[in-house]
Amino acid sequence: MKIIDKFLKFLKTDRNTFATYILALISAYIVVDRLIEVLFIIFTGVSYSYWGPIEYTLAFACVAFAFFFSGGSKFAKADVDKLRIFNVFCISLYIVGISALVQWLNQAIWLGLLSLPNYTELATEFYYLFQPAFTAIGLYIPLVTFYKLIKWLVFSVNDVKDIRDSIFEYGGISLSSTKDPHGIYSCEIKICTNPESGKDVIIPEARRFDSLLAVGVSGSRKNYINI
């Protein structure tokens, strides 16, 4: 992790921002790719690349974690940024989900058609009879569902204060180190040495600003504790 942190320091960014940026780029590629596949079904009735459950699970995870990490990144500095990120996340998740539904329905119908006798004759001479059914799947399902998503985002998420506040308060998954920084360039204090492990017991620089309660009997020199 130290090598990664040095690389991120060179880029002048942090873990959450970098992870959000990479996952957002991958998510954008996935969304565009799935939109193109839906267009293939609309215009030809057949998808160019059918994804299975594993591929779509990874796609959902990529979009989801891009949102989860964004809460603690530099992309979410203001509340309005968090709201925009949430809207983009919902739309991206919808596109991936609707693509999976359309593709799997299209694939299931094609498998059923392939099981019919004289499939070759049907596909070559009577393709014009069932092609509209395949293209309608790719067009009808997005048309009747997309407006519901937009309606929910506009009239529920953006207008309901409690929902907005919950989005504003979401801090996301933090990838930052939980250890306090210490080293030769920090003002840390060595208290003692652990006799069992031989390691130094150190108060990091950041902890020196915290309150301290010193408890001891008279004569234990509590007044010498000065950090």
N, C-alpha and C positions, 0 to 999 in steps of 0.2 A: 504493500500500500504506500510505502514511502516513495517509491519510484513514481507511482501514479500521482501522488500529491505534488511531487516536484514538477511533473509534467503539467499538471493543472495550474500550479503557481506560475509556470512559464507562460501559460495561456491567459493568466490573470482571471481565473474563474474558480469555481468550487465543484465539488462532486455532484451535488444535486443539479446544478445548471448544466454541467457537461452531460450527465446521464439523460436529463430531459431533452437536451438538444439532439443527441444521437437517436434516442427512441422516437422523438418527434419526426425526424427525417425518415426513419424506417416506417413509421406509421403513415406518413404522407405517401410514401411509395406504395404501401399496401392498399391504401384507399384509392389511389389512382389506378392501380392494377385491377382491383376488384370492380371499379366503375367501368373500365374497358371490357371486362369479362361480361358484365351485365349488358353492355351495348352490343357485344357479339351475339348474345342470346336474342336481343330485341331485333337485330337486323338479319341474322342468319338462322336463328333457332337452335344453334349449337354453340357451346362455350369453347374457347380455345384451350383453356387450362382448368380442369376440374380439381378443386382442392378437397382434400378429405378432412376428417375431424381433427387430425393432428395439426395440419397446416392452419386451420381456422382457430384452433386453440392457441397456437403461438401468436397468431395475428391479434386475437382478443387480448392476450396477455401483454403484447407490445403496446397496444393503444392504452390499456389500463394503467400500466406502470409508467408510461409517459405522463399520464395525469397525476398519478400518485407522487411521483418525484417532483412534479412542477410546483407543488405547494411550498416547498422549501428552497426553490431556485430564485434566481434573479429575474426570471420572467414574470414572477407574481409579486411585484413590489407593491402594487396598489390593489384595492378591492375590485376595481373595475377590471384589472388584468385577470384576477382569479375568476371573475364571472365570464369573461371571454374565453378563457381556457376551458372552463366547464362546458360552455356551449359547443366549442370545437370538439371536445372529447365526446359529447353525446352524439353529435352528428357523425363523427368518425366511427364510433361504435355502431351506430345505426347502419351506416353504409356497409361495414363488414358483415353485420348480422343479416341484412336484407340480401346481400350477395350470396351468403351461404344458403339462405332459404330458396332463393331463385335457382341457384345452381343445382341444389340437391333435388328440387322438384323436377327440373329439366332433365337431370340425369335419370331419375326414377322413371319418368315417362319414356325416355329413350330406351331404357332397359326393358320396359314392358313392350315397346314396339319391336325390339329386336327378338323377343321371344315368340312373336307371331309367325305363323307359317307364310312362306313366300315373301319374306321381308324384303329381299332384293327387288322383287317386282314392285312392291309398294313404294320403296324408297326412290326408285328410278322413274316410275310412271305416274305415281299419285302423290308425289311429295307436296305438291301445291295444295292438297286437301288438308293435311295436318300441320303444315308449316305455320299458319296463323295461330294455331293453338300454342305452339312453342314460343313464338314471339310475344304473344299476349301475356304469358306468364312473366316475362322479363319487364313488361311495360305496366301491366295492371297492378301488380303487388306494390311496386314503389309509389305509384300515383295515389293509391288509396291509403297509404300509411305515412308518407312523408309529411303531409300537412298536419297530422296528429302530433308528430314530434315538434314541429315548429310551433304549433298551438300551445303545447305544453311548456316549451321554453319561453315563449313570449308572455303567456297569460298566467303561468304558474310560477316558474322559476324567477323570472324578472320582476314580477309584480307582487309576489308574496314575500313579506319582510323576513319571516322566520327562515324560509328556504335560502334567501340571499345571505342572511347572517350566518347560517351554517356553512355556506360555501366560503364566506369571508374568513371564518374562524378556522377552516381546515388548513393545517400546517403541512400536510403531506408526510411522506416517509422521508426521514432525514438520513442522509448518508454520511454526514459529518462525523468526525471522530469524537467519541465521548470522553477521551482522555484529555486532561488539561495539558497544554503545551509546556514543556520545560526543556532546559538545556543550557548551554554556555551563554546563550544570548538572551536569557530570561532571568528576571529577578526572583529566583526561587530561594527557599530557605530549607536547609538541612536540619532536621530536629535531632535525629539519632540514627542508629543503625540497628536493624532487626537482627538480634543474636541468632535466630534460627536460620534465616535465609541469607544473612549477610548483606542484604540490600539496604540502601539508604532510605529512610523515611523522610519524604520531602513534601513541603507545602508549595505547590505551584504558584506562579505569579498571580494568576487570576483569582486564586483562593485567598490571597492576602487582603482582598477587599471585603471578605466576608466577616461576619461577627465571630468572636472567639470567647468562649467561656472557660476560664482557667480555675480549676477546683483543686484545692490541696490544703494540708494542715498548715498551721503557723510555722514559719521558718523554712518552707519549701521553696522560697524565692519565686513566688508567683509574679512579683514585680519585675523579674528579669525577662519575662516573656514579652518580647517586643518584635512584632513582625510587621 
